[in-house]
Amino acid sequence: MKKINNILSISFLLVLFVSCNEYLDVQLEGEYTSETFYKTEAHAILAINSTYQIASFSSTNNNIWVFGDVASDDTVKGGNDGDQSDIGFVNDFNVNTDNGTIESIWKHYYEGITRANNVIYYVPNIEMDSDLKARIIGEAKFLRSYYYFHLTNIFGEIPLKTEPALNSDALNVPLSTVEQIYSQIERDLSDAASALPISYSTSEIGRATKGAAFGLLAKVYLFQEKWNLALDAANQVEELGYTLTPLYKQNFEVAFENNEESVFEIQHLKDQVPFLGSRLNQYFSPIKDNGYFFNAPTEDFVNEFEVTAEQVFDPRLDYTVGRDGNKWVNGQDFLPEWSPATGFLGKKHVEPVTDSPIGDGDLNYTFMRYAEILLIQAEALNELNRGSEAVLPLNKVRKRARESYLYDTDLVGYGTIPSNLLPEISNTNQSFLREAIRHERRVELGLEFHRFYDLMRYGMSYAEQALRNTGFNYIQHRYFPIPQSEIDTNTNI
């Protein structure tokens, strides 16, 4: 099912809220101001649509893949040696405050927070349908939580801004602790879950739902080791009717977007004016397709996938990674020279080349899938010493993966599951299950921009072992430095 156009197509609206004589004393023409905007229902819709736009990969400023994947043990920068050198510094944990990569994500996601804050502050005063008003405010609180979740996982203590900057003092906000940021996220997501619908009509698909709010809330609780609350929130998602797609790879194909497994999916649409496509398609494609071959998977990541004694690999490997002897997304034989850094390329965000420019990708980005909800349930249950229950959702994920052989006609041996492929986990020892769940998260969610956050929450010993081939030191590099531009302008930091 194709995604909606109207969420994003009008999302490039620039709204000016601050009028200050020392900066500008000329009346603007052709632009909204705080005196002329947020007056109608149409304005409210425009404003929430623009808040979604920040989450899309239509802008190269949304480089969350660098912090989710490149900073982890799953990928390296890739690309040409001199291209995007600031990403290479992140790769090597040699990051200064003037690094352009950290500045881009900081400014971009704080712009998203600013837009959300404006919606939450101004929309309640608009005379409009009350149900729609509540929903829009719920969407804004979800999106504010989404942006803060990423920022606090990257930077740790950050300024917590929950209202528009109505004066200069509001721009200079001191740092809040990670705990304070998470507390705000929890409140926002609880409010959002109460206000948001379970689903939308076809024309509105792509907006945050009740399931998305509970799903992110479950993840937030999990990251804080609030196991009971994480389990409760994940169970709330399950009760809404999500299910695994029959075939794993369908989650990464345009034809199956917004499917029954998708909990929150960020929309893209090619061939639009203004631009609404995904730039990831070009960033991660091989040079032969005019791609930049960034985010190259590591051999360590490839070796994480299970293989039987007969050398049958977990099918998720070749749905995730282009490697020698296997097919690329367009059906061609993959050649290691397409990725000089490691010999591998990621496939989940890449489409076959079409008539559209390669940098105008049509493929959505799914931030959260029901498979992750199952793994959250498994982890929370295991940490609560309920191992016999934890193996149930864990084995659902493994079962779907091995049953690719029942649904994918392109697999050699289609129709029969190979012997001993991804066997069910029966050992309920807590330490064993903890490692099994961490392994499953890595292969199931691989190259979906989650791994670095997981490494950090697993703790010093685990993170330093995983990143032993880099310059990583947990005490020094648990969080990235706040950009110098923010330090220079925010007098309360």
N, C-alpha and C positions, 0 to 999 in steps of 0.2 A: 504494500500500500504506500503510495507516494506521500511525501510529507506536505504540510501546508506551506503556502507561499506567503500568506498575509501576516504571519508572525514576524517574518524577517524583512519582507519587501519594503516596509516603511520604517525599518528600525534604524535608519541612519539619520533620523531627525536630530538636529542639534538644538538643544534647549538651553537658553541662557537664563540663569537665575540670579546672578549677582550684578547689581548696578553700583559701581563705585567711581566717583568722579576722578580719583587719582589715576584710574586706568582708562576710563572711557567716559566721555560726556557727550558723545554724539548719538542721537537716536538712531538705532538700527532699523533698516527697512527690510522686509522679507524674512524676518526671523521672529520666532516666538520669544517672549520675555516672560518673567515671572508675573507680570501684570496681565498678560494676554493668554497664557497657557493654563492648563488644569482648570478649565471652566466647564468642559462638556465630557460626556461619556466617550466621545471619539478621542478626545485628548488623553483620557485615561488609558484607552487601548493603545494609542500611539506610544505612550510612555512605557507601558509594560513590554510592548514589543521590542522597543529599543534596549531594554534591559536584558532580554534574551540574546540579543546580537553579540554581546560581549563574550558569551560562552561559546560561540561558534568559532570555527577555524577559518573564517573568511579574512581574518587579519593575522599577519605573521607575529603580531604582538602576543597572541595567545600561544605561547610556547610551552604549555604545561607538559608536553611530551618530554621536554628536556629534563624536567625535575622528576617526572614519573618513571622514565625509562633510562635516559642517558646517565643520570646520576646513580643509577642502580647497577647491579651486576648483569642485567639482562641485555643491555646494548652499550655501544660506544657512539661517539658523535657521528662517525662515518663521513661521507662527503669528501671533497678535496681538502688537502691538508690546510690550506690557508683560508678556506671558506668558513665563515661564522666562527672565528677563533674564540669568541667569548663562550660559545657552547663547549668548546674544547677545554676551557678553563673550569667549567662546571664539571665536565667529565673527570678532570684530574683533581678536583677539589682545591683549586688554586685560584680562588675567586676573591677579587677586591671589591670595594664598595662602588667602584665606577664601572663594573661589568654591565654591559648593555643588555645581556640576557635577563639578569635579575631585575634591572630597571623596567624592562618591557612588561614582564608579568605583574610587577608591583603596580605600575601605573594603569595597566589595562584592567586588572581586576578591581582596583579601587575605583576606576570609572564605573564598573558594573555596580559596585556598592553604592556609589553616589546616585546612580540612576534608580536603584532600588529604594534608597532612602527618600528620594523625591516622591516616588509613587506612594510609599507608606505614609508620608507626611501630608501630601496635598490631596490625594484621591478621596480620603474620607469627607472632605468638604464639598465634593462635587454632587450636584443633584442628578442622580442617575439610578438605574435599576439596582436595588440593594443587594440582590444575590450576585450580580456581576461585580459590583463594587467589592464585596467580601472576597470573591474569588481572585480578583486582580491583586488585592492586598496580600492574599495568601501566596500568590505566585511570586510577588516581590519578596516576601519573607523567605520563601524557598530559595530564590536566586541569591539573595544576600547571604544566606547560609552556605550555599554552594561556593561562592567566592571566598568567604571567610574560611571555610574548611581548607581550601587549597592554600591560602595565604598563611594561615597559622601553621600548617604542616611544612611549609617551605621556610618561613622566617621565624616562627616561634612567637615571641612577644611582639605585638604590632598595635598600632592605634585602632581603637574600637570606635567607629563612627556610626551612629544610628539615626542621625538627623541631618537634614541639608545644612550646608555651610552658609548660613544666613548672614554671617559677618566674619571678619578676619580672624577673630578669636577662635571660631569654630574650626578653622583650618589647622590650628596648632593643638593637636590632641596628643596627650602622653601615651606611652605604651601600656597596654593591658597584658596581663598574664595569659598564658595559653588556657588556663582553667577559666578565666573570665570570658575569653573568646568562645570557648565551648559552651559555657553557660548561656550566652546570648544565642548561639546556634540552636541549642536545645529548646529555648523558649520560642524562637522563630519557627522551628520545624514543628513543634507541637501546635502552634497557632495555625500553621499552614495545613497540617493534616486535618484539622477541624474544618477548615474553610474550603479545601480543594475537593473537586469531584473525583469519583473513581475512574471515570473515563470521559472522553469528549466525542463530539460528532467528528466525522471525517475531516471537515474543513478546519478543525481546531486541533487535530492531533499534533503533538509535539510540545504542548504546554505541560507544566508540572501537574502531577496528579496526587491524589492521596497516597498512592503507593510509592511515588517518588519521595514524598516527605517522610513517610515511615522508613523507607529504605535508607535514605541518607541519615536519618536519626539513628537507625540500627548501627550504621557504620561509625557514627560519632561516638555512640556508647561503647562500641567495640574498641575503638582506639583509646578510650579512657579506662578500659578493663572493667566497665560496669556491665558485668556479664548477664545478670538477670534482666536489666533494662534492654540490653542489646537483643536478647532472645525474645523478649516481649514485642519489641518493635518489628523484628524480623517475622515473627509469627503473624503480626498484623498484616504485613505484606502478603504472606502466603494465603491468608484468608480472603484476599481480594481476587484470587483466581489466576494468578500468574502460573505459567508452566514452562518447562524447557521445550525449545523447538526440537523436533525429531533429529535434525542434523545440525551439528555444531557450527559448521561453516556458514549456515544461513544467516547467522548474526552479523556477518560482515559482507553481505551482498545487497546491492541496491534493491533487487527484486523482493527482498524479504524484510525491508525496513519496518520499524514500528510493529514488530511481531509480538507474539504472546509472551515472549521472554523479556522483552524490553521494559525496564522499570523507569529509566530516564534516558532519553535519547536526544541528542543535540542535532538539529536539522540543518541540512545543506541542500541547495538547489542550483544546478548549473545553468548557464546560458541566461542569466538574469541581469537586468539593469535596475537598481544598483547591484553590485556583485554580491552573490549569496552562496558561492561555491566554497568547497574546502580546498585550502592550499596544501593540506597534508599529502594529497595525491602526488603533487610534484616533489615535495620534500622527500618522500620516501621511495620514489620510483628510481629505476636504474637510469644511467646516463644515456643509454640507447633510446629511451623514450623521452629524452629531454628532462630527466629527473635529476635530483641532487643527491640521491642515495644516502641520506642521513638516517640516523637511528638504526645503525647496523647491529643485528643481534650477535651476541657473543657465543663462542663455542660452549662456554659454561652453561648458558641458557639452553642451547640445543641439547646438551648432554643431560639436562634435567628430565627430559621426556623418557618415559619407560619404553623398553624394547623387550620382546620375548626372546627365548632361546633360538627361535627360528628367524630372528632379525626382523620381526614385524614391529614397527614403531607405533606408539600412541598416535592415532590419526590426527590429533590436534597439532602435532608438530608441523605437518605439511600443509595444514590449513593456516598456520601462523607464520611460517618461515619459508622463504625461497632458498633452496639449497641444491647443491650439485646432484644431478641425477633425477630431479623432480621437476614438476611443471610450475611455471610462473602463472600469474593471474590471467594471462591471455592465452594460456595453453602451450606456450613455447617451453622448450627445455631451458631450465635455469642454468646460467653460467656463473661460476664464482667470481670471474673478473668484473661482473656487474657491480660488485661490492668489494673494492680493493682492501678495505679496512679489515674485514673478517671473512669474506666469502659468503655472507648471508645477507638477506634483506627481509624486512617485515612485510607481510601481505595484508594485514587486517584493515589497513586504511588506504589501500591502493586498488584502483579499478583498471580494467582493460582500456587501452588507448582508444579514444573515439574521435569524432570530428571536433569536439570542443577542445579548447586549450587545456593542456594537462594540469595546469594550476587552477582550473575551475572544476573541482571534483564534485560529484553528485552524491557521494557516500556520506551518510550520517556518522556521527560518533556516539556510541552508546557508553555513557558513563557508568551505568549500573544495569546489570542483567539479573534475572532471577537466579542464575547459577551462583552469583555472589551472595544472594540472600541465603541460599542453602548452605554455603560455606560459612557464613556468619552464624547460622544456627549451629552448625557442627562445632565451630570453635567455642562458642559460648557454652554449649552443653558440655564439651570436654573440660573446659576450665571450671565448670560447676561440678565436676566429678560424676558426670552422667554419660560415661563413655559408651554404654550400650545403646543409648539414644543418639549419641553424636555420630555413630557410624552410619545411621540411616540416611540423613541428608548428604553426607559425604559420598556414600555409595550411589546415590541418585546421579550425582555429577559424573562419576566414573562410568556408570552404566550407559548414560547418554553418549559418552565419548566412544566407548567400544562398539556401541550399536550403530556407529557410522557405517559399518560394513553391511547393515541391513537397509540403508537408505541411499548411499552414495554409489551410483552405478560406475563411477570412474575408478573406484578402488579395486585393485587386483584382489580377486577372491570375493568380490561382492556377493552377498547373499548368505555368507557364513562368517560368523565371528571367529577369528583365529584363536587357537587354543592358548589359554593363559594370558590373553591380552587384557590388561587392566583388571585383574581379579578383584573381587570384593574384599574390603578391609574387614577383618573379624577381630583383630587384636584390639582390646579396649583399654590397654594400659595407657595412662594419661600422657606420659612422656612420648611414647610411640605415636599416639594419635596426634599430639601437638605437631610433631614433625611431619606426619602424613598430611595433615590439613594445610600446613605451610607449603609443602610440596604441591598440593593440589591447587592452592591459590596461584602459585607461580605458573603452572602450566595451563590452567584453565583461563586465567585472566592475563596471560602473558602479552606484552606489547599493547596493553590497554591503559597504560600510564598510571599503574597502581603500585608497582613494585618498590620504589624507593621509600614511599610512605610506610609500607609494610616493614621493610628492613629497619627503619628507625624505631618503629613501635616495638619490634622484637627485642630491642635492647643492644647495649654496647658489644657484648661478646658476639652475638649473631651478626650484627652489622659489620663489625671490623673483620670478621672471618670472610663474609661474603665479598667485601670490598678490599681484600688484602692486596690486590694487585694495583691499587690506586694509592694516592696520597692521603686516604681517608683516616681521620682520627675522630672518634665519636665525640670527645669533649670539645674539640675545635670545630667540627663540621656537622654536628647534629642539625644545626640550622644555618641557612645562608645569611650573609650580612644584609642589613637594610641598605637600600641604595643611597649613595651619597647625595643625590638630588633631594631625597626626602629629609636626610639629616640637615642639609643646608637650609631648607625652607621651613621645616617644622621645628620651631624653637623649643618645644616641649619634649623633644627626644634628646 
